[in-house]
Amino acid sequence: MNITSAALAVICLVSLFRLDGKEAPSEAPPGVSIRRDVSFLAPGREEKLDLYEPSERPDGSKLPAVVIIHGGGWVNGDKGRVREYVTGTSLAKAGYLCISINYELKAGKRWPNNLHDCKNAVRWLRVNADKLGVDPERIGVIGGSAGGHLALMVAYTGDDERLSPKQPYPGVSDKVGACVDMYGITNLLTRRETEKDGTPNEVLKGHRLFPESREEMPEKWRLASPVNHVDKNSPPTLIYHGTADEVVDRDQSKELHDVLQAAGVDSTLRMIKGAGHAWPLRTKDFDLTGEVIEFFNKSLNKPVREVGKVKTDRPNVLFISVDDLNDWEGALGGNCQAKTPHMDRLFAQGTLFTNAHCSQAVCNASRNSLLSGIHPSSSGWYGSTTAMRKSYDRVMGDHKMLPQHFKDDGYRTMAVGKVFHQGVSDYGDKTADFWDETGPKYKVKGELLKRGGGYGGKHFYPFPKEGSQISNHYGKSHSDGNSLCAGPLDREDMPDGKMFDEIISEWAIEKLNEEHEKPFFLAVGFVRPHVPFTAPREFFDLYDPAKIEVPKVPEKEMSDIPLMGKSIAYGTIKGGDHFAVVNLSDRYWKELVHGYLACVSFVDAEIGKVISALEKSPYADNTIVVLWSDHGQHLGEKNHWRKQSLWEEATRVPLFFKAPGSRAAKCDEVVSLLDVYPTLVDLCDLPKAPKLEGESLLPLIKDPASKRSRPVLNTWYYGNHAIRSNDWRYIRYRDGSEELYDHRNDPGEHVNLAANPEFASVIEEHKKWLPKKEVLPAGTKEWKPDKLDRRVDDWKASGSIPGWLK
């Protein structure tokens, strides 16, 4: 079975240390708290444990726990090494409390004292369960090499009188519910030497666990071999081994797997091609964190729920949209500063599409494209919501918007927040066709409304305490860009002391706590991190302003960009968005990045509340969770701000599916938000919809390593297009100018290769995916130049391209 990418990554881990080094960083990554050198054995014992736990947890929740046992041949090793740090931080980010332990290493005392120490770690968790907030019935164990051997012994000899300690926790169980073994010895009696490529030969191999030989004390060797303790009641086991392991022969893991299978135990064996001995869960060649988290979730993280009140077997849908969210999440790695523990935990429970893109990087066009399943170049819905309303019947015909399709097929449909562009609907006369019930709007009045300086869309408020920095600094002539501002808010700065996203999550939680006679489709539309970049102060306090880093932009970034691309990058503020930002002050760029990060962490917390409510509800095991953003967000890349471009930062979005029975994985194939509608149709077994232009993602959810050949078409208003394939982005503007970027070597899209004849065939291949027939903007009969064209014409006539765009 193929090794999939993990559903979770530790933020900035690779930048902090080398995975093949011995020393882990002393500091905890975002979303994790670490307590070091905690006593867990009898008084006077030098061996201690390190405790890893989520920085935040739902109120009243009891976490599952995992004991991490280090390797080192039973004679060295340490609880704080890189392998243990990777495991502890990754699992803590996924909602586990982990303890990484040291155990007896001294010759003469090594066996069975080291096993007793490991079992006492399990007992310590049970004794301290209430204080730690741990569920004592959901404890697992993981270890590598010698630690893998000890982990298996803990798992298979729970409460065995021959091998369990008497002190310091008499009468406390040391049973566990799941085990992960990485390249551990499983049968001391059959362990063999290997050739240099890892192939086992016929020569039996010794060990350093105890001094007696195989011939002298065969019963002692047998008693210390995990395979001899397997029975039908042994806990589920996940086994990893490298095919090139020269230290512990790979047949050890195969033998254990066969014994487990014969006993009827849930067992999975993963042979990692080409891997040697002693590696962490994640290396430069593979990432196993997602599979381990999925395994523990399945084995430990499923509390018993009463589901008798749920009267349907059809899956529910929790449909979460997030406005202007780019890839600044820990799991996607777009910005190593971002702190998103709740989304990272969610993304470790299903399929995260790491290369997903919108149809057009602006709110109304993107959302109506996703919800209709029709691309803007086919509908003509490029920007004007008014034009969309007037042309709705002509464009849609007998086709239905996504929520109406669910409603008409027997679902109870509910919505709150920003689902369409203007809220729960862009079509007032059709709202009742879409939704059975809708949530409250955001009411902003008085002084709080004045701070916005006339900015439309009350659901985006509040503005900073002193209003927009752009308007304050440059005056009313720049008010068309006043939303490009940031700042922390106190409760008195919010209507009734709440942000709209907090009201949205509260309403969604209420719906999840209700009894529903029919399957439901619950759409929850969060508005942050959309501008203005304001959020409760505590989310700004998560970040040290002195350590904020802005995107790195090459000095000549715009030199190879065509005039139409420069016109798009210019933005909306008089003089240009980027010019306004960098000239307002020498720190304003950092302040905006700080504000965006705070907003991302804020909406992450609200998402976490909703997911926690779902997990506690009777609907947890029968609900599909979908999370998506309408488009990305530039924060100075390509000297551009906001969205509204054809570059990666604007088009790339998070897209996540968790379906009942699906496993944790990352899929790197390029996919489109157009694929959401047909995927939900397939997952819920709805009738096919007539005009869908996307493709179902179900094959990729079932096998994230599978391939698809279709690239994604991005559009920016009429006639400007990008084709994003797995490895390339090709842009063709309506004046015929082009850009081409090789994402294998240039993920930041800094070098435009379009003029290089070496890549002519690449361009021709991507041109095949441009629209064959392109619909004019809705409500028009002919194309007339817009502000982008007029700006280009002005620059040509005056020769006055701004210096920061040259």
HUFENTA-V277849 format. One line per field, one symbol per residue. burial: # if it has 24 or more other C-alpha atoms within 12 Angstrom, else .. Layout:
# HUFENTA-V277849
burial=???
This chain:
# HUFENTA-V277849
burial=..###########.....#....##..#########.####.....############..###############.#############################....##################.#..############################...###...#..#######################...###....######...#.....##.########...########################.##....########..#########..################........#...########################################################################.###..#..##..#############################...#.##########.#...##.###.#.################.....############...###..############.##...#.####################.##.##....####.....##.##############.########.#...#########################################################################.####################.##.#.##.########.#####.....#########################..#######....#######.......##..##.###..##.###........##.##........##.###
